[in-house]
Amino acid sequence: MLQRQFKSGVFILEGLNSFATTYYFYYFYFFMQKQFGFGDKANLILAALNGIVCMFAAWWGGRFAQRAGYFTALKLGFGIMAIALLVGAQLESPRAHIVVMVVTVIGMCLTWATLEALVSEGETPDRLPQNIGIYNVVWAGTGALAYFTGGAMLDKLGMKSMFYVPAVMFLSQLAGTFWLQRTARFGALPEPTQHVQVSAGELNPRPIARAKAFLRMVWFANPFAYIAINTLIAVMPGVALRLGLSTTLAGFYASVWCFARLGAFAALWFWPGWHYRFR
């Protein structure tokens, strides 16, 4: 029971994190366009900077979480993002906001790999795909909701909401992390660095050689998927401007692909037949 409560708490943190980071990062380009006149080219440069920082910060963040502990990494990540956005809400310079974006990316990279590690921790191979399926659906669903509603929130609450709403969510996640750590400690759950012993009957036979080949394909394909996604996000303010769309309508239309991704994750979660089949 405690294990299920703990994992449910991690999924809640994940959902809040997805909503908050999507709201800030996806609408950051709208903010830079409206406040400082950034066009498609300037926003694409920002997206490239975001990606470069994320590439190195994610590698460092994962190593830090393994050395310092998952809860330490989460608390540091949520704290960095909350402080960065609260400071960013007071700034008026485009350069300052670019620095805020970079710092927030670094904080974010301390959280995502850590959350997925906590979801996967202690699970046997037959239960792990179920947890990863839930993880993907929660991440995609809350992200789609943030993109869908974000434009309307900006129009109704003002541009400052892009900072304050995620900051409040990050502070809530920080409090939730302390609660999860206490639950793990007093509930005698396995420490994040411990390996849980499982019997042979709990293991699913897996085509290890084929799994390694698929892992290499993922390493190759995933960066290109992120390039496509972040290119689309960065130019969306320009597309909305050319089509005469309000920020609200831009969020409604631009989030269609997010809901399509959610549907794909849900379908693949319930259909294990796609595993390790190239076609």
Secondary structure per residue as TSV (DSSP state, phi and psi in degrees):
chain	resnum	aa	ss	phi	psi
A	1	M	-	360.0	-46.5
A	2	L	H	-62.8	-37.2
A	3	Q	H	-62.0	-43.0
A	4	R	H	-66.3	-41.8
A	5	Q	H	-62.3	-40.1
A	6	F	H	-63.2	-48.2
A	7	K	H	-64.6	-37.2
A	8	S	H	-61.5	-39.4
A	9	G	H	-63.5	-38.4
A	10	V	H	-64.8	-40.9
A	11	F	H	-63.9	-35.1
A	12	I	H	-65.0	-44.7
A	13	L	H	-59.4	-42.0
A	14	E	H	-61.2	-45.7
A	15	G	H	-62.6	-44.5
A	16	L	H	-63.1	-40.0
A	17	N	H	-65.3	-41.4
A	18	S	H	-64.3	-45.4
A	19	F	H	-62.5	-47.0
A	20	A	H	-66.4	-46.4
A	21	T	H	-69.9	-36.4
A	22	T	H	-64.5	-45.3
A	23	Y	H	-59.8	-44.5
A	24	Y	H	-72.1	-55.8
A	25	F	H	-71.1	-37.9
A	26	Y	H	-72.0	-31.6
A	27	Y	H	-97.9	1.6
A	28	F	H	-60.4	-37.0
A	29	Y	H	-70.4	-35.3
A	30	F	H	-63.3	-41.8
A	31	F	H	-61.1	-47.6
A	32	M	H	-66.6	-32.6
A	33	Q	H	-67.8	-48.9
A	34	K	H	-73.2	-37.2
A	35	Q	H	-85.6	-34.1
A	36	F	H	-129.3	6.6
A	37	G	-	73.1	24.6
A	38	F	-	-68.2	131.4
A	39	G	-	-97.1	-168.4
A	40	D	H	-59.7	-44.8
A	41	K	H	-62.2	-47.0
A	42	A	H	-64.2	-39.8
A	43	N	H	-68.6	-33.7
A	44	L	H	-67.3	-35.3
A	45	I	H	-64.9	-40.5
A	46	L	H	-61.1	-42.3
A	47	A	H	-63.4	-38.5
A	48	A	H	-65.9	-42.2
A	49	L	H	-61.4	-43.9
A	50	N	H	-55.4	-46.5
A	51	G	H	-66.1	-40.8
A	52	I	H	-63.4	-45.6
A	53	V	H	-63.0	-43.6
A	54	C	H	-62.4	-37.7
A	55	M	H	-58.7	-47.5
A	56	F	H	-80.0	-37.2
A	57	A	H	-67.9	-34.8
A	58	A	H	-66.0	-41.1
A	59	W	H	-63.1	-46.1
A	60	W	H	-66.2	-41.1
A	61	G	H	-62.3	-40.3
A	62	G	H	-64.7	-41.8
A	63	R	H	-66.5	-39.3
A	64	F	H	-63.2	-42.5
A	65	A	H	-62.6	-37.1
A	66	Q	H	-69.5	-35.7
A	67	R	H	-80.8	-47.3
A	68	A	H	-90.3	-17.6
A	69	G	-	108.6	147.4
A	70	Y	H	-63.7	-43.4
A	71	F	H	-66.8	-37.9
A	72	T	H	-62.4	-43.4
A	73	A	H	-63.6	-42.4
A	74	L	H	-64.4	-46.1
A	75	K	H	-62.1	-42.3
A	76	L	H	-65.2	-44.4
A	77	G	H	-63.2	-48.5
A	78	F	H	-64.6	-38.2
A	79	G	H	-64.9	-44.9
A	80	I	H	-60.1	-46.2
A	81	M	H	-65.7	-42.1
A	82	A	H	-62.6	-46.7
A	83	I	H	-65.3	-43.5
A	84	A	H	-58.7	-44.0
A	85	L	H	-74.5	-35.0
A	86	L	H	-64.7	-38.0
A	87	V	H	-68.7	-43.1
A	88	G	H	-59.1	-32.4
A	89	A	T	-64.1	-18.1
A	90	Q	T	-98.8	-4.9
A	91	L	-	-95.8	154.5
A	92	E	-	-126.8	-0.7
A	93	S	-	-98.5	138.0
A	94	P	H	-62.2	-38.1
A	95	R	H	-63.5	-39.9
A	96	A	H	-63.7	-39.2
A	97	H	H	-69.8	-31.2
A	98	I	H	-66.3	-40.1
A	99	V	H	-62.8	-42.0
A	100	V	H	-60.3	-42.4
A	101	M	H	-59.6	-45.5
A	102	V	H	-63.0	-45.1
A	103	V	H	-63.3	-39.4
A	104	T	H	-66.3	-38.2
A	105	V	H	-59.7	-44.4
A	106	I	H	-61.6	-44.0
A	107	G	H	-62.2	-41.9
A	108	M	H	-61.0	-37.0
A	109	C	T	-70.8	-10.0
A	110	L	T	-84.9	-9.4
A	111	T	T	-107.9	-42.1
A	112	W	H	-67.0	-50.8
A	113	A	H	-61.7	-34.6
A	114	T	H	-67.5	-43.3
A	115	L	H	-62.8	-42.3
A	116	E	H	-67.8	-34.6
A	117	A	H	-64.1	-42.2
A	118	L	H	-65.9	-35.7
A	119	V	H	-65.0	-36.2
A	120	S	H	-86.9	-20.5
A	121	E	T	-60.0	129.8
A	122	G	T	77.8	4.7
A	123	E	-	-91.2	141.2
A	124	T	-	-78.7	159.8
A	125	P	T	-57.5	-27.3
A	126	D	T	-79.4	-22.8
A	127	R	T	-95.4	-20.5
A	128	L	H	-60.0	-46.0
A	129	P	H	-58.6	-33.4
A	130	Q	H	-63.7	-45.1
A	131	N	H	-66.8	-40.5
A	132	I	H	-65.9	-35.9
A	133	G	H	-62.4	-44.7
A	134	I	H	-62.9	-43.0
A	135	Y	H	-56.5	-47.6
A	136	N	H	-64.5	-41.0
A	137	V	H	-67.8	-42.0
A	138	V	H	-63.1	-46.7
A	139	W	H	-61.7	-49.9
A	140	A	H	-68.9	-37.6
A	141	G	H	-67.4	-47.1
A	142	T	H	-71.6	-31.7
A	143	G	H	-66.1	-42.5
A	144	A	H	-63.5	-40.7
A	145	L	H	-63.1	-40.1
A	146	A	H	-65.4	-42.6
A	147	Y	H	-68.3	-38.3
A	148	F	H	-65.8	-44.0
A	149	T	H	-92.7	-14.7
A	150	G	H	-61.4	-41.5
A	151	G	H	-62.3	-42.5
A	152	A	H	-65.9	-37.3
A	153	M	H	-64.2	-40.9
A	154	L	H	-64.1	-41.3
A	155	D	H	-67.4	-37.4
A	156	K	H	-85.2	-40.9
A	157	L	H	-98.4	-15.2
A	158	G	-	95.9	163.8
A	159	M	T	-62.5	-28.9
A	160	K	T	-64.1	-22.8
A	161	S	H	-63.0	-23.6
A	162	M	H	-63.4	-21.4
A	163	F	H	-99.2	-46.0
A	164	Y	H	-72.9	-41.6
A	165	V	H	-62.4	-51.3
A	166	P	H	-62.6	-36.9
A	167	A	H	-60.8	-42.9
A	168	V	H	-62.1	-40.0
A	169	M	H	-65.6	-40.6
A	170	F	H	-64.8	-38.9
A	171	L	H	-65.1	-36.9
A	172	S	H	-64.7	-39.6
A	173	Q	H	-67.0	-36.2
A	174	L	H	-61.3	-44.9
A	175	A	H	-64.1	-40.4
A	176	G	H	-64.0	-33.2
A	177	T	H	-66.3	-41.0
A	178	F	H	-60.7	-41.0
A	179	W	H	-64.5	-43.1
A	180	L	H	-63.8	-40.1
A	181	Q	H	-63.1	-40.7
A	182	R	H	-66.5	-39.8
A	183	T	H	-61.8	-43.8
A	184	A	H	-64.6	-38.6
A	185	R	H	-71.6	-49.7
A	186	F	H	-83.0	-17.9
A	187	G	T	-89.6	1.6
A	188	A	T	57.7	37.1
A	189	L	-	-77.2	157.3
A	190	P	-	-60.8	140.8
A	191	E	-	-64.9	150.3
A	192	P	T	-58.0	-24.0
A	193	T	T	-92.7	-2.8
A	194	Q	-	-84.5	146.3
A	195	H	-	-99.9	131.1
A	196	V	-	-88.1	129.6
A	197	Q	-	-77.0	133.7
A	198	V	-	-127.1	153.4
A	199	S	-	-80.1	162.9
A	200	A	G	-61.4	-30.4
A	201	G	G	-68.3	-20.9
A	202	E	G	-84.4	-11.3
A	203	L	-	-90.2	140.8
A	204	N	-	-96.7	133.8
A	205	P	-	-66.3	129.5
A	206	R	-	-126.5	144.0
A	207	P	-	-74.9	89.9
A	208	I	H	-59.3	-45.5
A	209	A	H	-61.6	-41.8
A	210	R	H	-69.2	-36.8
A	211	A	H	-61.8	-39.2
A	212	K	H	-65.1	-38.9
A	213	A	H	-64.4	-41.5
A	214	F	H	-66.4	-35.9
A	215	L	H	-62.5	-41.9
A	216	R	H	-65.2	-37.7
A	217	M	H	-64.4	-37.4
A	218	V	H	-65.0	-43.7
A	219	W	H	-58.9	-34.1
A	220	F	H	-79.6	-42.3
A	221	A	H	-82.2	-34.5
A	222	N	H	-58.5	-44.2
A	223	P	H	-57.8	-38.6
A	224	F	H	-69.0	-33.2
A	225	A	H	-64.1	-41.9
A	226	Y	H	-68.6	-34.5
A	227	I	H	-60.7	-45.6
A	228	A	H	-63.5	-44.8
A	229	I	H	-63.1	-48.4
A	230	N	H	-75.6	-22.9
A	231	T	H	-65.8	-45.5
A	232	L	H	-60.7	-45.5
A	233	I	H	-63.1	-41.5
A	234	A	H	-67.7	-34.2
A	235	V	H	-92.3	-3.3
A	236	M	H	-60.5	-38.0
A	237	P	H	-59.9	-39.2
A	238	G	H	-67.1	-40.1
A	239	V	H	-62.3	-45.1
A	240	A	H	-61.1	-39.3
A	241	L	H	-64.9	-43.4
A	242	R	H	-68.6	-30.8
A	243	L	H	-89.9	-2.7
A	244	G	T	70.6	31.6
A	245	L	-	-91.3	140.4
A	246	S	-	-70.6	166.4
A	247	T	H	-61.3	-34.9
A	248	T	H	-61.8	-50.7
A	249	L	H	-67.3	-35.3
A	250	A	H	-59.9	-41.7
A	251	G	H	-64.2	-41.0
A	252	F	H	-61.1	-50.3
A	253	Y	H	-73.6	-41.5
A	254	A	H	-69.5	-20.9
A	255	S	T	-82.8	-2.7
A	256	V	H	-56.7	-44.1
A	257	W	H	-66.3	-29.5
A	258	C	H	-65.6	-40.6
A	259	F	H	-70.8	-32.1
A	260	A	H	-64.3	-40.6
A	261	R	H	-63.6	-41.4
A	262	L	H	-59.2	-44.5
A	263	G	H	-62.4	-39.1
A	264	A	H	-65.4	-43.3
A	265	F	H	-62.5	-40.8
A	266	A	H	-64.5	-43.2
A	267	A	H	-64.4	-43.3
A	268	L	H	-70.2	-28.7
A	269	W	H	-63.5	-42.6
A	270	F	H	-86.7	-8.5
A	271	W	-	-121.4	95.6
A	272	P	G	-75.1	-4.6
A	273	G	G	-65.0	-15.7
A	274	W	G	-81.1	-11.4
A	275	H	T	-64.9	130.5
A	276	Y	T	58.9	30.1
A	277	R	-	-120.3	117.9
A	278	F	-	-61.1	-40.8
A	279	R	-	-68.3	360.0
